């Protein structure tokens, strides 16, 4: 039970996010109206994604320093979880854009940059799967992961601010926090970030354990054959 407290917390936070995010009062803003509730899902999933990518980079560096495949397992599975949340973030963002901008995809710089960023990480998975040697895959994957993250952050946070953009917080448009004077959104926003991040950690943890079990079974089979 002691080891499961954070899993219980994860379920509680996500249930709170779903219920409160859909039912609690939100600021009544022109054009946005009820669509501002997407903030609790679209933006918070991307915050969780960024946190998981930071963890992946840390363990990629640890692998390069130690050549320990356990670190590579963590790096790749946190990246996998981050990619999933990135895709969900884009989908929820498209739904929000349909009701506020009139189209699912309007070619906004923020949308385009986010899509390019995800494609970089899809390429990371393809690159890893194209290599057969375990340590070569881990080493090249770690280097790619580090450089991909270094390019990803300015791509989605810096470049969209340098050009015209419809997205809140970019192109001269104020972010949601400029409107949120009564802090109603924050009551759900911050718990949602924690909840989605913990869910991604949970998913990555399960996948890491499964991968290590598979590796032990493969090693045992090789030893029996030899």
trRosetta pair geometry for C-beta under 8 A, 3 or more apart (Angstrom, degrees):
i j d omega theta_ij theta_ji phi_ij phi_ji
1 4 5.8 -69 -148 42 32 108
1 5 7.3 61 153 -58 64 78
2 5 6.4 -22 -164 -24 35 109
4 7 4.8 -52 -166 39 73 117
4 8 6.0 75 136 -23 86 97
5 8 5.7 -55 -153 37 34 111
5 9 6.3 37 148 -21 66 106
6 9 5.2 -47 -145 37 38 118
6 10 6.3 49 150 -28 64 98
6 198 6.1 -149 168 -149 97 123
7 10 5.4 -43 -149 28 34 117
7 11 6.7 33 153 -15 62 101
7 198 7.9 -179 -101 161 37 114
7 202 6.1 105 -111 -111 87 127
8 11 5.9 -53 -152 36 33 109
8 12 6.3 32 151 -18 65 109
9 12 5.6 -58 -147 40 31 113
9 13 6.1 29 158 -19 67 108
9 198 6.6 -100 98 -164 97 171
10 13 6.0 -58 -146 37 26 107
10 14 6.3 17 160 -12 63 110
10 195 6.1 123 -151 -148 56 66
10 198 4.0 -146 -98 118 102 124
10 199 5.4 142 -170 -68 121 66
10 202 5.9 38 -117 -36 178 139
11 14 6.1 -62 -145 41 27 105
11 15 6.2 27 157 -18 64 109
12 15 5.9 -57 -146 37 27 109
12 16 6.3 28 155 -18 63 108
13 16 5.6 -56 -149 38 30 113
13 17 6.2 35 151 -24 65 105
13 191 5.1 -156 -149 174 97 94
13 192 7.3 170 162 -94 98 30
13 194 5.8 -104 -155 94 159 97
13 195 3.2 -160 119 -85 115 107
13 198 6.9 93 47 38 142 135
14 17 5.3 -46 -143 33 36 116
14 18 6.4 35 157 -18 65 102
14 192 8.0 85 -108 -129 52 63
14 195 4.4 162 -62 176 67 129
14 196 7.4 112 -95 -67 98 55
14 199 6.3 68 -66 -59 137 131
15 18 5.9 -54 -147 36 30 109
15 19 6.2 17 160 -8 66 112
16 19 6.2 -63 -140 45 26 101
16 20 5.4 5 172 2 68 120
16 188 7.5 -165 137 -126 89 80
16 191 5.9 -43 98 134 131 146
16 195 7.4 -163 55 -67 96 149
17 20 6.6 -56 -121 51 17 95
17 21 5.1 19 173 -23 58 125
17 40 5.9 170 -167 168 90 115
17 41 7.7 124 159 -79 116 73
17 44 7.5 -138 -144 92 137 163
17 188 6.1 117 -126 -169 61 95
17 191 6.3 -158 -70 108 89 98
17 192 4.2 110 -120 -102 125 88
17 195 5.4 -140 -25 55 136 158
17 196 7.8 82 -80 -42 176 88
18 21 6.1 -51 -125 39 13 111
18 22 6.4 -4 168 -3 52 115
19 22 6.5 -77 -155 42 20 98
19 23 5.9 -26 170 17 62 123
20 23 6.4 -77 -124 54 24 87
20 24 4.6 17 -169 -21 73 122
20 40 7.9 -169 97 -137 84 158
20 187 7.0 -115 167 119 139 102
20 188 4.8 -170 113 -96 116 115
21 24 7.2 -5 -74 27 14 102
21 37 5.7 115 168 -168 78 96
21 40 3.7 -157 -128 102 123 162
21 41 6.7 107 169 -41 155 90
21 188 5.0 147 -80 -179 75 149
21 192 6.8 73 -71 -82 129 134
22 37 6.3 79 -102 -173 44 146
24 184 6.8 -178 140 -179 115 102
24 187 6.9 -128 163 87 167 129
24 188 6.5 -177 40 -44 143 128
25 184 6.0 -78 96 -153 81 148
26 34 7.1 117 53 -126 133 48
26 36 5.2 174 157 83 140 119
26 37 6.0 -125 -45 -69 158 79
26 184 5.9 177 -122 114 41 131
26 185 6.5 58 -137 -77 90 83
27 36 6.8 -58 61 103 82 170
27 179 5.9 166 112 140 159 106
27 180 6.2 -143 -16 -108 144 59
27 181 7.7 104 -102 31 139 74
27 182 6.7 155 -80 36 101 108
27 184 6.1 164 -38 44 78 125
27 185 7.0 -48 1 -35 104 105
28 33 6.7 8 -148 -121 69 57
29 32 4.3 16 81 46 110 120
29 33 6.9 -127 64 -51 62 32
29 36 6.2 93 30 -58 119 139
29 179 5.7 13 -94 -175 134 154
30 33 8.0 -7 -161 -47 15 75
31 100 6.0 79 152 -144 102 83
32 35 5.4 -126 -169 65 60 94
32 36 4.5 56 157 -57 122 96
32 100 6.2 11 -102 -108 58 121
33 36 7.1 -172 86 -7 25 94
34 37 6.0 -14 172 -4 67 113
35 38 5.8 -9 175 -5 68 114
35 96 5.5 127 177 -141 109 76
35 99 4.7 -175 -88 94 141 131
35 100 5.5 -162 104 -53 158 103
36 39 5.8 -7 173 -10 65 116
36 176 7.1 133 -153 -129 105 122
36 185 7.3 -86 151 -94 114 124
37 40 6.0 -35 -178 17 61 111
37 41 7.8 32 139 3 72 103
38 41 5.8 -73 -159 50 50 98
38 42 4.7 24 159 -4 93 122
38 43 7.8 100 126 -8 72 86
38 92 5.7 165 -157 162 99 99
38 93 7.3 127 162 -98 131 40
38 95 6.7 -178 -110 87 132 98
38 96 3.9 -151 83 -81 175 121
39 42 6.6 -52 -105 50 20 95
39 43 5.1 -9 -158 16 60 125
39 44 7.5 77 149 -22 56 92
39 176 5.8 74 -112 -93 143 171
39 185 6.0 -9 96 -157 148 125
39 189 6.5 -36 135 -99 108 104
40 43 7.7 11 -47 47 10 92
40 44 5.9 -6 -174 -2 37 133
40 185 7.6 -145 -63 -158 89 82
40 188 4.9 -26 -112 128 126 122
40 189 6.3 -113 -102 -89 70 56
40 192 5.0 180 -166 -68 78 165
41 44 6.4 -46 -110 44 11 103
41 45 6.1 15 170 -22 53 112
41 88 7.9 -97 168 148 95 103
41 92 4.8 -133 116 -157 111 160
41 192 7.4 -101 -75 -171 41 141
42 45 6.4 -66 -155 30 16 108
42 46 7.0 5 155 -10 56 109
42 89 5.6 98 -159 -156 55 67
42 92 4.0 -152 -80 108 83 112
42 93 4.6 119 -149 -68 128 71
42 96 5.9 -49 -38 -13 158 141
43 46 5.9 -63 -157 38 34 108
43 47 6.5 37 149 -21 68 103
43 89 7.7 99 -79 -146 14 107
43 176 7.9 -101 -39 10 165 143
43 189 7.5 -15 87 -142 122 100
44 47 5.4 -46 -148 33 38 115
44 48 6.4 41 152 -18 65 101
44 189 6.4 -166 -74 -157 114 59
44 192 3.9 -29 -151 120 170 112
44 193 4.7 -125 -148 -73 92 62
44 195 7.9 24 156 55 134 92
44 196 5.5 139 136 5 96 141
45 48 5.6 -53 -152 37 33 113
45 49 6.3 40 147 -24 64 104
45 85 4.7 -163 -179 -174 91 93
45 86 7.7 179 137 -76 101 24
45 88 5.3 -114 -171 95 158 106
45 89 4.1 -163 94 -76 115 93
45 92 6.9 115 19 30 142 140
45 196 5.3 -138 -103 -159 55 158
46 49 5.1 -44 -145 32 38 119
46 50 6.5 43 154 -21 65 98
46 85 7.2 174 -82 138 33 99
46 86 6.8 72 -111 -112 73 61
46 89 4.3 107 -58 -145 87 156
46 114 8.0 -60 -117 -130 134 124
47 50 5.8 -51 -152 32 33 111
47 51 6.6 32 151 -17 64 104
47 193 4.6 -40 99 -127 139 108
47 196 7.5 104 72 71 86 129
47 197 7.5 -63 114 -57 85 107
48 51 5.7 -55 -151 35 34 112
48 52 6.4 30 154 -16 67 107
48 82 7.9 -165 123 -117 72 68
48 85 5.3 -103 91 -175 109 161
48 193 6.1 -175 -58 -157 81 59
48 196 3.7 -110 -46 112 156 107
48 197 4.2 -151 -129 -70 90 66
48 199 7.6 3 -165 51 153 92
48 200 5.5 149 162 -7 115 137
49 52 5.8 -59 -149 39 30 108
49 53 6.3 31 154 -20 66 106
49 82 4.5 103 -154 -158 73 78
49 83 7.9 114 -140 -55 112 17
49 85 4.3 -162 -71 94 95 115
49 86 4.8 108 -135 -63 154 79
49 89 6.4 -80 -16 -17 140 144
49 200 7.6 171 -86 -91 47 161
50 53 5.7 -55 -148 36 31 112
50 54 6.6 37 151 -23 64 101
50 82 7.8 122 -47 -143 16 117
51 54 5.7 -51 -155 29 33 114
51 55 6.8 33 148 -17 64 101
51 193 8.0 109 -18 176 140 96
51 197 5.0 -6 74 -123 147 123
51 200 7.9 136 80 67 101 142
52 55 5.5 -48 -152 34 38 113
52 56 6.4 42 148 -22 66 103
52 78 4.8 -166 -177 -179 88 91
52 79 7.5 168 137 -82 100 27
52 81 5.4 -118 -165 92 155 105
52 82 4.0 -168 93 -73 119 98
52 85 7.1 118 21 29 143 138
52 197 6.9 -170 -49 -139 89 75
52 200 4.9 -79 -75 137 141 144
52 201 7.4 -151 -101 -65 99 67
52 204 7.2 171 -147 -40 117 145
53 56 5.3 -49 -147 35 37 116
53 57 6.5 39 153 -21 66 101
53 78 7.4 172 -83 135 26 101
53 79 6.8 66 -112 -109 67 67
53 82 4.8 110 -57 -143 80 163
53 149 5.6 160 160 -112 112 111
53 152 7.1 -88 174 86 159 155
54 57 5.8 -53 -151 34 32 110
54 58 6.5 35 150 -21 64 104
54 149 7.6 130 -88 -156 45 143
55 58 5.7 -53 -151 33 33 114
55 59 6.5 19 157 -8 66 107
55 74 7.4 -96 150 155 102 104
55 78 4.7 -119 94 -165 111 161
56 59 6.2 -63 -149 43 29 102
56 60 6.2 36 151 -26 65 106
56 74 7.6 -166 -111 128 54 72
56 75 4.7 93 -159 -156 69 63
56 76 7.5 107 -141 -61 108 17
56 78 4.1 -160 -68 90 89 112
56 79 4.4 100 -130 -58 155 82
56 82 6.6 -85 -18 -6 138 141
56 145 5.9 -119 142 -174 106 132
56 149 7.5 171 83 -65 103 134
57 60 5.4 -51 -146 32 33 116
57 61 6.6 34 154 -18 64 101
57 75 7.7 109 -57 -136 14 102
57 145 6.2 -169 -97 137 61 101
57 146 5.7 105 -143 -106 92 63
57 149 4.8 -53 -76 13 130 167
58 61 5.9 -57 -158 34 30 110
58 62 6.5 29 146 -19 64 106
59 62 5.0 -45 -143 36 42 117
59 63 6.4 50 154 -24 66 96
59 71 4.7 -172 -172 -173 86 80
59 72 7.4 176 143 -79 103 20
59 74 4.3 -124 -147 91 167 111
59 75 4.0 -154 95 -64 107 86
59 78 7.1 119 27 20 135 135
60 63 5.8 -48 -151 30 32 111
60 64 6.7 31 151 -16 62 104
60 71 7.6 166 -79 146 17 103
60 72 7.6 65 -109 -110 56 61
60 75 4.5 112 -62 -135 73 146
60 141 7.5 -127 -125 118 109 75
60 142 3.8 160 -163 -148 89 80
60 143 7.7 -171 171 -41 119 24
60 145 4.4 -158 -88 80 158 132
60 146 5.5 -158 109 -52 138 89
61 64 5.8 -55 -151 36 34 111
61 65 6.4 28 152 -16 66 109
61 142 7.4 164 -55 -178 27 113
61 146 6.8 96 -65 -91 82 124
62 65 5.8 -61 -149 40 32 109
62 66 6.0 -10 166 13 69 117
62 68 7.3 -46 140 52 94 109
62 71 4.2 -142 101 -144 108 145
62 75 8.0 -171 49 -54 96 116
63 66 6.5 -81 -136 54 25 84
63 67 6.8 65 -180 -99 64 21
63 68 6.4 -124 -120 58 62 63
63 69 7.6 53 -131 -105 110 26
63 71 4.0 -168 -68 97 78 117
63 72 4.6 82 -109 -61 147 79
63 75 6.3 -71 -16 -11 132 143
63 138 5.8 -126 176 164 143 110
63 139 7.5 -151 133 -92 112 50
63 142 4.9 -141 75 -91 124 147
64 67 7.9 30 -144 -62 17 57
64 139 7.0 101 -103 -135 76 72
64 142 5.2 -177 -51 129 97 146
64 143 7.3 100 -88 -65 131 74
66 71 6.3 108 58 -3 120 145
67 135 6.8 12 -158 -142 99 115
67 139 7.9 -8 -113 -78 81 101
68 71 5.0 82 83 0 94 103
68 72 7.6 -175 101 -4 52 85
69 72 5.0 -51 -151 38 51 116
69 73 6.3 63 148 -29 73 95
69 134 6.7 -11 -108 156 134 118
69 135 7.5 -90 -77 -91 101 71
69 138 6.1 -111 -116 -84 75 161
69 215 7.5 161 119 -134 143 164
70 73 5.6 -44 -152 26 34 117
70 74 6.9 31 152 -15 61 102
70 212 7.4 32 -112 -96 82 121
71 74 5.9 -54 -155 36 35 109
71 75 6.3 37 149 -22 67 107
72 75 5.5 -53 -145 36 35 114
72 76 6.2 26 162 -14 69 107
72 138 3.8 -44 -115 -140 157 115
72 141 7.0 86 -152 78 107 125
72 142 6.6 -83 -108 -62 91 108
73 76 6.5 -63 -147 39 23 101
73 77 6.2 9 163 -8 62 116
73 208 4.8 103 145 -138 111 88
73 211 5.2 177 -138 90 114 140
73 212 6.5 25 -131 -58 167 90
74 77 6.2 -67 -142 43 25 102
74 78 6.1 22 163 -15 65 111
74 204 7.1 65 -151 160 60 118
74 208 5.8 23 -86 -107 60 140
75 78 6.3 -63 -148 38 22 105
75 79 6.4 22 154 -18 61 110
75 141 7.4 137 110 125 126 109
75 142 6.4 23 132 -104 170 81
75 145 6.1 73 172 146 119 178
76 79 5.5 -56 -150 37 33 114
76 80 6.4 39 150 -24 66 102
76 128 6.8 113 -123 -133 128 167
76 141 6.5 -1 -83 155 106 146
77 80 5.3 -41 -145 31 38 116
77 81 6.5 39 154 -16 64 101
77 203 7.9 -165 169 120 99 74
77 204 4.2 129 130 -152 102 81
77 205 7.9 156 126 -41 140 21
77 207 4.3 171 -138 92 127 122
77 208 5.0 -128 24 -59 162 83
77 211 7.1 -139 -60 -7 127 140
78 81 5.7 -50 -147 38 35 111
78 82 6.2 39 151 -22 64 106
78 200 7.4 72 -144 150 67 106
78 201 7.8 6 -112 -105 94 57
78 204 4.8 34 -80 -128 58 155
79 82 5.5 -53 -146 36 32 114
79 83 6.4 37 153 -23 65 102
79 121 6.5 -164 -178 -157 103 114
79 124 6.6 -92 168 114 146 144
79 125 7.8 -176 122 -68 119 89
79 145 6.4 -97 -80 -125 143 118
80 83 5.8 -53 -151 31 30 111
80 84 6.7 32 151 -19 62 103
80 125 7.5 92 -94 -95 81 121
80 204 7.1 148 61 -103 96 84
80 207 6.8 -93 70 120 144 172
81 84 5.7 -51 -154 32 35 114
81 85 6.6 26 153 -11 66 106
81 200 4.0 125 156 -162 127 89
81 201 7.6 146 134 -57 170 25
81 203 4.9 142 -107 85 117 119
81 204 4.6 -76 -20 -56 140 98
81 207 7.8 -165 -51 17 101 140
82 85 5.9 -59 -149 42 33 106
82 86 6.1 39 150 -25 66 107
82 121 7.4 -112 99 -154 106 160
82 200 6.8 67 -69 -162 53 142
83 86 5.4 -53 -147 34 32 117
83 87 6.5 33 154 -19 65 101
83 118 6.7 112 -143 -147 80 87
83 121 5.2 -163 -93 125 107 133
83 122 7.2 124 -144 -70 134 64
83 125 7.4 -9 -52 -39 169 131
84 87 5.9 -55 -153 34 30 109
84 88 6.5 25 151 -13 64 107
84 200 7.6 173 65 -116 111 95
84 203 7.5 -69 47 123 153 163
85 88 5.5 -51 -143 42 36 112
85 89 6.0 44 152 -26 65 105
85 196 6.4 109 -132 172 133 116
85 200 5.8 -40 -36 -84 136 127
86 89 5.5 -52 -147 34 29 116
86 90 6.6 30 154 -19 63 102
86 114 7.5 -176 -170 -177 98 95
86 117 7.5 -128 -158 107 140 105
86 118 5.1 172 135 -98 132 107
86 121 7.3 99 39 49 162 149
87 90 5.8 -53 -150 34 32 109
87 91 6.4 31 152 -18 65 106
87 118 6.7 114 -72 -145 70 144
88 91 5.7 -54 -146 37 33 112
88 92 6.3 27 158 -12 67 107
89 92 6.1 -56 -144 41 28 105
89 93 6.1 31 153 -21 63 111
89 114 7.7 -122 107 -169 111 136
90 93 5.4 -57 -147 39 30 115
90 94 6.4 36 153 -25 65 102
90 111 7.8 102 -143 -145 93 76
90 114 5.9 167 -95 132 103 128
90 115 6.9 97 -128 -81 143 73
90 118 6.9 -50 -36 -32 144 154
91 94 5.7 -50 -151 30 31 113
91 95 6.8 31 150 -18 62 101
92 95 5.6 -48 -151 32 38 113
92 96 6.6 39 149 -18 65 104
93 96 5.5 -53 -150 37 35 113
93 97 6.2 37 151 -22 67 106
93 111 7.2 180 129 -104 130 89
93 114 7.6 29 58 86 165 170
94 97 5.5 -51 -144 36 33 113
94 98 6.5 44 153 -30 63 98
94 104 4.4 27 -176 -168 103 87
94 105 6.4 -22 -125 -60 106 76
95 98 5.8 -45 -154 22 32 116
95 99 7.3 13 156 -4 60 104
95 104 7.5 3 -73 -123 33 88
96 99 6.5 -72 -160 42 32 98
96 100 6.0 -2 159 6 71 120
97 100 6.1 -73 -132 53 30 93
97 101 4.7 -24 -170 30 76 119
97 103 6.7 -37 137 84 103 53
97 104 6.1 97 83 -150 110 28
97 105 7.2 77 102 -77 150 30
97 106 6.4 -145 177 -4 127 107
97 108 7.6 -142 -126 3 136 136
97 111 7.4 28 -77 -79 160 134
98 101 7.4 -30 -73 55 11 78
98 102 7.2 -21 -164 165 39 8
98 103 6.5 -61 -111 146 57 8
98 104 4.9 4 -73 -78 100 63
101 106 5.2 -89 143 -31 140 149
101 108 7.5 -90 -120 -46 167 129
101 166 5.8 82 -103 137 124 158
102 106 7.6 78 66 -82 79 124
103 106 4.9 120 72 -73 117 85
105 111 6.2 165 -142 163 76 150
106 111 7.0 122 51 16 69 154
106 166 6.9 6 86 24 145 146
107 111 6.9 -147 -149 71 7 124
107 112 6.3 26 -161 -53 53 116
108 111 4.4 87 61 7 89 107
108 112 6.9 -166 86 -6 43 86
108 165 5.7 82 -171 -149 96 81
108 166 5.2 -89 -112 36 128 99
108 167 5.7 123 160 -36 140 99
109 112 5.7 -58 -142 41 31 109
109 113 6.0 30 160 -20 67 109
109 159 6.9 -140 171 125 120 90
109 160 4.4 158 114 -121 111 79
109 163 5.2 132 -62 75 160 121
109 164 7.5 134 -10 79 126 48
109 165 4.8 -84 41 -91 108 108
109 167 7.6 -109 64 8 78 121
109 170 7.1 -145 74 152 111 142
109 171 7.4 134 36 -54 127 119
110 113 5.9 -54 -142 38 27 109
110 114 6.3 29 157 -20 62 108
110 156 7.2 67 -150 -154 70 72
110 160 4.4 57 -77 -129 72 154
110 165 5.6 86 -21 -159 100 135
110 167 3.9 14 9 -21 153 160
110 170 5.6 166 -59 23 121 165
111 114 5.9 -58 -149 35 27 111
111 115 6.4 26 155 -18 64 107
111 167 7.6 176 -31 -62 76 125
112 115 5.8 -56 -150 36 31 111
112 116 6.4 30 154 -18 66 106
113 116 5.7 -54 -147 37 32 111
113 117 6.3 37 152 -23 64 106
113 155 5.0 173 -168 158 103 81
113 156 5.0 162 129 -96 116 58
113 159 5.8 164 -103 76 141 120
113 160 5.5 -111 8 -52 149 105
114 117 5.6 -53 -150 34 31 115
114 118 6.6 28 154 -16 64 104
114 156 5.7 73 -83 -115 67 115
115 118 5.9 -55 -150 37 32 108
115 119 6.4 35 151 -21 65 106
116 119 5.6 -54 -149 35 33 115
116 120 6.7 41 150 -26 63 99
116 155 6.4 -124 90 -179 115 136
117 120 5.7 -48 -157 24 34 114
117 121 7.1 22 151 -9 63 103
117 152 4.7 90 -143 -137 109 89
117 155 5.3 160 -74 100 103 136
117 156 5.5 -16 -42 -48 153 116
118 121 5.8 -59 -154 40 39 106
118 122 6.4 45 147 -22 70 101
119 122 5.3 -47 -145 34 37 115
119 123 6.4 44 152 -22 64 100
120 123 5.7 -53 -157 32 31 115
120 124 6.8 41 142 -27 61 99
120 148 5.0 160 147 -146 118 106
120 151 6.7 -160 -137 87 165 124
120 152 6.5 -150 69 -79 146 97
121 124 5.0 -34 -151 21 45 121
121 125 7.0 46 151 -16 64 94
121 148 6.3 120 -80 166 69 145
121 152 7.7 37 -47 -89 104 138
122 125 5.8 -51 -157 33 38 109
122 126 6.5 36 147 -17 67 106
123 126 5.5 -54 -146 39 36 113
123 127 6.1 42 153 -24 68 104
124 127 5.8 -53 -148 33 27 113
124 128 6.6 26 155 -17 62 105
124 141 6.7 90 -174 -145 89 81
124 144 5.4 165 -119 125 89 125
124 145 6.3 83 -144 -82 138 70
124 148 5.9 -41 -66 -46 126 165
125 128 5.8 -54 -149 35 32 110
125 129 6.3 23 156 -13 65 110
126 129 5.9 -62 -146 42 29 107
126 130 6.3 32 155 -27 64 109
127 130 5.8 -60 -151 30 28 112
127 131 7.1 17 157 -14 62 107
127 140 6.8 -127 152 128 117 116
127 141 6.8 161 102 -94 107 74
127 144 6.0 124 84 -59 158 174
128 131 6.3 -69 -160 34 33 104
128 137 5.3 79 -154 -169 71 102
128 140 7.7 177 -94 87 61 98
128 141 4.7 41 -91 -91 104 126
131 136 5.4 -139 -180 106 131 103
131 137 4.0 172 92 -86 123 86
131 140 6.4 144 -50 46 162 137
131 141 7.9 -136 38 -41 140 99
132 136 8.0 25 66 60 50 122
132 137 7.5 -171 56 -47 9 119
133 136 3.8 57 84 19 116 116
133 137 6.3 174 84 -16 57 85
134 137 5.9 -60 -152 35 24 111
134 138 6.4 19 155 -15 62 109
135 138 5.5 -52 -143 39 34 111
135 139 6.0 33 157 -20 67 107
136 139 5.9 -56 -142 38 28 108
136 140 6.1 18 164 -8 66 110
137 140 6.4 -59 -139 44 23 100
137 141 5.7 24 161 -19 61 118
138 141 5.7 -59 -140 42 23 113
138 142 6.2 28 159 -25 62 107
139 142 5.9 -53 -149 30 26 111
139 143 6.8 22 155 -14 61 105
140 143 5.9 -55 -150 37 34 109
140 144 6.2 32 153 -17 67 109
141 144 5.7 -57 -144 40 30 111
141 145 6.1 37 155 -27 65 107
142 145 5.6 -52 -146 32 29 115
142 146 6.7 29 156 -19 62 103
143 146 6.0 -56 -154 32 31 110
143 147 6.6 17 156 -7 65 109
144 147 6.1 -65 -149 45 31 102
144 148 5.8 34 156 -25 69 111
145 148 5.7 -54 -141 35 26 113
145 149 6.5 25 159 -18 61 105
146 149 6.1 -59 -154 34 27 107
146 150 6.5 25 150 -18 63 109
147 150 5.4 -53 -147 36 37 115
147 151 6.4 29 155 -13 67 105
148 151 6.0 -62 -151 41 30 104
148 152 5.9 37 151 -32 67 111
149 152 5.3 -50 -137 30 33 117
149 153 6.7 36 166 -25 64 99
150 153 6.9 -48 -151 23 23 106
151 154 6.9 -69 -161 46 36 96
151 155 5.9 40 150 -31 70 120
152 155 5.5 -65 -148 35 28 119
152 156 6.4 -3 170 2 68 109
153 156 6.9 -74 -147 44 22 88
153 157 5.7 -24 176 22 63 122
153 158 7.5 54 130 -9 68 105
154 157 6.5 -77 -120 58 24 85
154 158 4.0 -29 -153 30 72 131
154 159 6.2 81 150 -26 77 90
155 158 7.5 23 -19 44 13 87
155 159 5.8 -12 -143 15 34 129
156 159 7.7 3 -50 42 12 97
156 160 6.9 4 -165 -6 37 121
157 160 7.5 -73 -154 34 7 101
157 161 7.4 -3 156 -13 47 118
158 161 6.1 -74 -164 34 31 110
158 162 7.0 24 151 -23 68 109
159 162 5.7 -60 -155 27 39 113
159 163 7.3 1 163 6 68 106
160 163 6.8 -80 -153 48 35 89
160 165 5.2 50 -179 -71 94 158
160 167 6.6 -12 169 50 139 136
160 170 4.5 -30 135 -146 106 144
160 171 7.1 -69 161 -36 77 89
161 165 7.6 -63 -89 16 31 138
161 170 5.3 -112 -86 -134 59 78
161 171 7.1 -140 -133 -43 37 44
163 171 6.4 -31 104 -95 47 98
164 171 4.7 74 -157 -145 33 127
164 172 7.8 -25 -121 19 62 108
165 170 3.9 -24 79 116 143 112
165 171 3.3 178 36 -19 73 129
165 173 6.8 -106 92 13 81 118
166 171 7.1 -1 -30 55 22 147
166 173 6.9 56 -172 -36 27 157
167 170 4.5 25 77 38 100 122
167 171 7.0 105 47 16 74 111
167 173 6.7 170 88 59 38 139
168 173 5.4 -109 -120 125 38 117
168 174 6.8 -24 -156 98 84 45
168 175 5.1 98 152 -127 97 45
168 176 5.6 57 148 -42 154 72
169 173 6.6 -28 9 91 22 87
169 174 7.1 5 -77 161 48 26
169 175 3.5 40 -78 -83 98 95
169 176 7.5 -39 -43 -1 107 66
170 173 6.1 5 61 44 48 101
174 178 3.8 -61 171 40 127 157
174 179 7.0 126 113 -35 123 85
175 178 5.7 119 62 -6 61 96
176 179 5.9 -66 -164 40 47 104
176 180 5.8 42 147 -30 80 115
176 185 6.4 -91 151 110 126 173
177 180 5.4 -57 -132 34 37 113
180 183 6.1 82 151 -90 99 32
180 184 6.9 -134 -154 42 93 69
180 185 4.8 -78 -124 29 136 120
180 186 6.6 123 152 -28 141 93
183 186 4.5 -43 -166 32 81 122
183 187 6.8 98 139 -35 82 84
184 187 6.0 -44 -167 12 38 115
185 188 6.6 -74 -169 46 43 93
185 189 5.2 44 147 -35 81 121
186 189 5.1 -55 -121 37 36 117
186 190 6.0 23 -172 -11 73 105
187 191 7.7 -10 156 7 44 115
188 191 6.3 -72 -154 49 35 104
188 192 5.7 38 155 -30 73 115
189 192 5.8 -64 -152 33 22 113
189 193 6.8 24 155 -21 61 102
190 193 5.7 -45 -150 27 37 112
190 194 6.8 33 154 -12 64 103
191 194 5.7 -58 -152 40 37 110
191 195 6.0 38 152 -23 70 109
192 195 5.5 -55 -142 38 32 113
192 196 6.2 26 162 -14 67 105
193 196 6.3 -58 -145 39 25 103
193 197 6.2 23 157 -17 62 112
194 197 5.9 -62 -148 39 27 111
194 198 6.2 25 158 -17 65 109
195 198 5.9 -58 -147 38 27 108
195 199 6.3 28 155 -20 63 106
196 199 5.5 -53 -147 35 33 114
196 200 6.5 34 154 -18 65 103
197 200 5.8 -54 -152 36 32 111
197 201 6.4 33 150 -19 64 106
198 201 5.4 -52 -147 37 35 115
198 202 6.2 42 152 -24 66 103
199 202 5.5 -49 -149 32 32 116
199 203 6.5 33 153 -17 64 104
200 203 5.7 -53 -148 37 33 112
200 204 6.2 30 155 -16 66 107
201 204 5.8 -56 -144 40 30 110
201 205 6.1 35 155 -25 65 108
202 205 5.7 -55 -147 33 26 114
202 206 6.7 26 156 -18 61 104
203 206 6.0 -56 -152 33 30 109
203 207 6.4 23 154 -13 64 110
204 207 5.7 -61 -148 42 32 110
204 208 6.1 36 154 -24 68 106
205 208 5.7 -51 -145 33 29 112
205 209 6.5 28 156 -16 63 105
206 209 6.0 -57 -152 37 30 109
206 210 6.4 29 152 -18 64 108
207 210 5.6 -53 -146 37 32 113
207 211 6.3 35 155 -21 65 105
208 211 5.8 -54 -148 35 30 111
208 212 6.5 26 155 -17 64 107
209 212 5.9 -57 -149 37 30 109
209 213 6.5 32 153 -20 64 105
210 213 5.7 -54 -150 34 32 112
210 214 6.4 33 152 -19 65 106
211 214 5.7 -54 -150 36 32 113
211 215 6.4 33 152 -20 65 105
212 215 5.6 -49 -145 34 34 113
212 216 6.5 37 154 -19 64 103
213 216 5.8 -54 -151 35 32 112
213 217 6.5 31 152 -18 65 106
214 217 5.7 -56 -149 37 32 111
214 218 6.3 33 153 -19 65 106
215 218 5.6 -52 -147 36 33 112
215 219 6.3 33 154 -19 65 105
216 219 5.7 -53 -146 37 31 110
216 220 6.3 31 155 -19 64 107
217 220 5.7 -54 -146 37 31 112
217 221 6.3 32 154 -20 64 106
218 221 5.7 -55 -148 36 30 111
218 222 6.4 31 154 -19 64 105
219 222 5.7 -53 -148 36 31 111
219 223 6.4 32 153 -19 64 106
220 223 5.7 -54 -149 36 31 112
220 224 6.5 32 152 -20 64 105
221 224 5.7 -53 -149 34 32 111
221 225 6.4 30 154 -18 65 106
222 225 5.8 -57 -149 37 31 109
222 226 6.2 19 158 -9 67 111
223 226 6.0 -61 -140 45 29 103
